[in-house]
Amino acid sequence: MDIAKIRADFPPLENFVWFQNGGVSITPAPVAETHSGLMRELFERGPMHIAFPDEEIPRRRRTKERLGRFFGVGAGDLALMRGVSEAFQTVVRGIDWEAGDRILITEEEEVALLLPCLHLRDLYGVLVDRAPLVDDADGQVEAVVDRITGRTRLIGLSHVNTDSGYRLPAERICAAARERGIITFLDTAHSAGLYRMDLNELGCDFAGILSYKWMYSPYAAGALFARRESRDRIRVTYAGGRAQAWVDFRNGRFGLKEDAERFEFGPWSWPLVHAWASAAEYLAAIGLDAIWARTVALTTRLKQGLIEIPGVRVFTPLSAELSAALVGFEMAGWRPPDVRDALRRRWRIDLKAFETTRPGLRASVPFFLEEHEIDLLLEALATLAAEGPGCLPESGQG
């Protein structure tokens, strides 16, 4: 892997040390050029699906096939969405909930999964159960399975937790759910693009996928994966102008598509979707095995360095089996926003401060970072830890 050559594809790296990829990724030049070329095409030639349908409609089919190949599934297993939130809403709104039914999530889900669950609670009396995050694969499976009841209808989980960075043993959890007849949904926002992923082998019934975090495509496109044998387990709630197989306008009759496209209701920006497929091929050309190996090496370097800094506590499991590209931690005595601001101001380091279930900081570690950038973050945090929060300028306190 030629890191210098890859970094040349990311001009914003001249501006900062980038530990914020888990928010919205920066986009490599070849993918950005694909997107800008498609937008220029719209400007110069007009709406492609109307002006040149013989070109655009086959291109759209090829794009979905390219995305399907990246995830080990067929094009018909994917329904285009605007993101994971829309994918999850499609699933939860497709279940006939009754008061007393239960939905199971983890204790640290972010709003894309948490808010719909709380909304179901208030609308229908659905009970929301939460499993703890456990730094042990067997223990994590047990923590989820122990909270399954006879009324559990859906298990919705982030494959990689957004702030603490736990990577769940999804295959085992989904297998346990399948044995009990429970629908599963995985949010793959922080796993898709990091390593080889076969959605069928993961075992989930449904999954939400994003274009713009670890797949490095422009903001924002997404998809819902709907396993072939699971599609009929949820109804189509949002029937729009993408779901129909046919429509009889005169007699008011219609039929829905048989594949996952029955869940599409659009519209979305096709240049973004085409660019996403380009990003998938960009990553595949670099090599997903190489990307994952480097991600593991960099995150391990960071985690091992963090635990040596006095007052720092790492939230994320040290094991690569139970983590991915996110490293969550806290600094004793410091408000996370103050650490974030000091890093940005003094070292041009950009990372996330969060105050959700617990306050902390999150470093997102893209594969193209260099070792000296990991070391710079560690040195900066060690400096701040030694200085203490009293070193802040008065404008940074409060």
N, C-alpha and C positions, 0 to 999 in steps of 0.2 A: 504494500500500500504506500503510495507516494503522497505523504501528508502535505508537503509543500505544494505539490500540483493541485491537490484537492482544495487546500486553503485558498488558492488563487481563484477558485470558483466562488468564494464568499467575500466580496469586497467589504461588507460591514465589519469584518474582523479587524480592519484598520482602526476602527473607532473605539473598540472596547474589548475586554476579555469576557467572552460570551458564555455565561452560566444560566441563561434564561431560555434555553431552547424548549423547555417543557411548557412554556407559555404559548408563544408563537415562534416557529422556527424562522431562521433566516434562510433564504432561498438561493441555491446554487445557480451560477450564471446560465448553464444550458437549459435549466428548467424555466428560469425567468425569461430567457429568450424565446422559448417555445410559447410561453403565455403571451408575451408582448407581440409575437408574430401573429398569434391567433386573434388578438384584439385589433391589430393592424389590418388583418384580413377582413374583419367585420366592417371596419371603417372604409376600406377600399372597395370591397366587393358586395357588401350588404349582408343582411341576415342569412347565414349560409343554409339553414334548413329550409328556407323559403326560396331563396334565389338559386341555390345549387344543391337541391336535395339529393341528387345522385352522387354527390361528393360527401356531403355532411352525414347523411343517415348511415352509410357504411362505416364512416369514420367513427361515429358514435358506438356502433356495434364493436368495432375493433378496440376502442378504448375500454369498454367494459370487459372485453375478453382479456386485455392486457392486465387490468386490475385483478380480474379473477385468477389469472395465472400466478400473480404475485402471492396470492393468499391460498393457492392450492385448490381453488373452487372454480365452478363454471360461471360464466357471465350471468346466467339465469338465477344464480344463488345470491346475487347482490341487487339491492334496491338503492338507487341514489338518494341521498339525503343531504341536508345542509350540515350535519354533524352528528355527534353521539347523542346529544340531547334529543334531537328529533327522532333518531333511531329508537331510543329508549321509550320515548312517548308513544311511538307507533306500537311497541310491544305492550306497555302497561295499559294503554287505552283499548287494546284489542282483547282484553280479558274481561269477562263478566264478573265483576267483583261483588261480593256480598259482605255485609257487616260481619266481622269476626274472622274473615279471611286474613291471611298473614303474608307479608312479603319480607324477605330476609336480605339484609345488606350488611356491610361491615360498619364498625363504629366510626370510621373516618372517611366515609364517602363524601365527595364534593357535590356541589349543587346539581350537576347534570343528572345524578342519580338520586341524591337525597331529596331535593325539592319535589319531584314528581311523587315520591313515596309519601312524603308528608301531606301533599295535596290529596292523594288517595285516602289517607287517613281522615282528613277533614271532610271529604266529599262523601265517602261510602262507609266509613267506620272500619277501614282496613287497619290491621295492627302491624306496626313496623318493628321487626326484631333486628337486633344488631349484634353481629359476632365480633369479638375482639380480634386484633391483628396479633399473630403469634409468630415469634422468631424460630419456628420449627415446622417443617412440612407436615409431619404427622399431627402435631398439635394444632396446626391451622385447619386441617381437614376436620379434625375432631371438634374444634370450636364451632365450625359451621354446622356440621351434622348434628351436634348436640342441640342446636337451636331449631331444628326442623320439627314441625308438629304436623298433625293430621290436617291442619288447615293451611299449611304453607302452600301457596300457589305459584310463587315466583321467587327465585334467588337471583338478585341483580348485584353484580360485583365489578369493581374495577380490577382488571387483570393486574395492573400495577397501580397502587394507591398514589394519589396525586401529590400529597405533601410528605408523608413518611417514607414513600418509596418502596413499600412492601410489594413483592411480586408473588401472587398467590399460586398455589399448586392447582391451577384451573382444571387440568384434565381429571384429577382425582375428585375434585369437588363436583364437577359436572357429571362424572360417572355415578357418584353417590346420589345426586339429584335425579338422574335418569332412572336409576333403580327404583326410586320412590314416585316416579311419574310427575316430577316437579319441573316446570319450565325454567331454563337458565338463560341469563343475558350477561354478556361480558362487555365491559367498556375497555377497548383495546387502545385507547388514545396514547398510552405511554408504553406500549409494547410493539405495536405495528410499525415495522420499519427497522427494528433493532436487530432482528434475527429471523431466520426462516420460520414462517408461520403457516401451518396448514389448519385452516379454521375447522375443517371436518374432524381432524385429529384432536383438536382442542376439546371437542365433545360438547360444546355449548349449542343450545338450540338457536340462539340469536346472538349477534354481536354488533356493536357500534364501532365504526372505523373513521378515523380522521385523516385528512390530507396534510395538515400543517404543523404537526409537532415533529415526530421522528421520521416522517416521510418527506419533509423539506419542500413541500409544495406551497404555493401562495395561499393565503387565507381567503376563502374557506370552502372546502367541499367535504363530503363524507358519504358513508354508505351504511346500510343495514344488511348484515349477513343473515339469511334465513335458511336454516337447514331444510333440505327437501322434505324430510318426513315430519318436520315440525311446523310447516307453514300453516296447516289447517288448525293448529292449536290456538291461534289467535284470529280474530275477525279483522277484516279491513274496516277501520274506523274512518279514515280520511280517504274517501274515494274521489280522486281528482282526475285531471286530464292526462294522466300517464298510466293509470291502472287498467284501462279498458282493453279487452281483447276485441270487442265490437260494441257498437251502439246502434240501436234502431231508433232514430230520432222521431220518426212518425208515430210509433206505437209505444214509446217510452220504455223500451227494454234494453238490457245491456248484459254483457258477460265480462268477468274479470279475467285477467291473464292467469295462467296456471303457475308461472314461476314467481320469483320474488318481486318482480316488477309490479305485481298487484298492489304492493305497499307504496309505490311511488305516487307522489302527488305534486311535486315540483311547484314552480319552475326553479331552475338553478342556472348558473353560468357554465355553459359547456366549455368555454376556454379554460376555466379553472379545472374542470373534470379532465379534459384532455391533458392539461399540464400535470395533473396528479399522476396520470398514467406514465407520462414522461419521467416524473420523479421516481416512480417505482423502478423503471428501467435504469435510471441513473444509479440507484442504490444497488440493483442487481449486478450492474457492470463493475462496480467497486468490489462487490462480494459481501453478502450478508454474513457469512462466517467470519470474514476478516473484520467487518464492522463490529460484530458482537465481541470478538476476542479483544479488540482494542477498547471497546466500552468497558469490558470487565477489568482490563489492566488499569485504565484511567480511574475508574470509580474505586477500585481497590486501593490504589495509591492515595486517593483523596481520603477515603474512610480511615485508612491506617494512620495518615497524618493528623486527621482531626482528633482521634482519640488520644494523641500525645499532647494536645493543647490543654493546659489547665482550664477548667471551667466549661469545657465543651462536652456536650453529650450528644452522641449520634443516635438518631431514631431508626435509621435504615439498617436492616440486617447486613452483617458483614459478608455473609455468604452470597455468591453470585447466583446460586440456585433460587434464592428468595428475594432478589433485588434486580434492578435493571439500570437505567441511566440517571435515576434521581437519587440524590443524597440529602436527607433531611437531618437537621441538627439544631441545637440551641446553645447559646452562650450565657452562662450564669451572670445575672446582674444586668444584662443588656436587653433593651427593647429591640425586637427584630428589625423594625423600621430604621432604628438608629444605626444598627450594624450595616444594613443595606445601603443607607445613605453615605456612611463613612467610606465604605468600599468603593462606591461609585465616585465619590468626590476625590478621594486620595489616590486610588489605584486604577480607576476606570474599569473596575470589576462590576459586572451586572448580574445579580441573582435575585431570587424572590424572597420576600418576607411574608409570612402568613400568620394569621391569628384566627384559626378556625376552632377545632376541638382543643388545640393547645397552640401556644405561640412558638414560632421557630423560623428557620431559614431553610431554603431549598436551593441546592446547586444542581442544575441540569448539566449533564456532561456529554456533549456531542462527541462523536468519534474523531473529529478533526481537531480537537484541542491538542495542544502540545504539552509535554510533561512540565515544561517550565511554567506554563500557565496554572497548572494544578499547584505547583510549588509556590507560585506567587500568591494564590488565594490562601494557602496555608500560612505563609509568612505574614500576610496582611492580618489574618485572624489572630495569629499569635501576638502580633504587635498590639492589636486592639485589646486583647485579653490582658496583656501586661500593663497597658496604659489604664485600663478600666474606663467605665462610662463617663467618669468625670473629665475625660479628655475632650469631650465634645464641645464645640463652640456653643455659646448660649442659644443660638438660633436652632440648634439641633436637639435641644432638650425639650422635655415636656411629656 
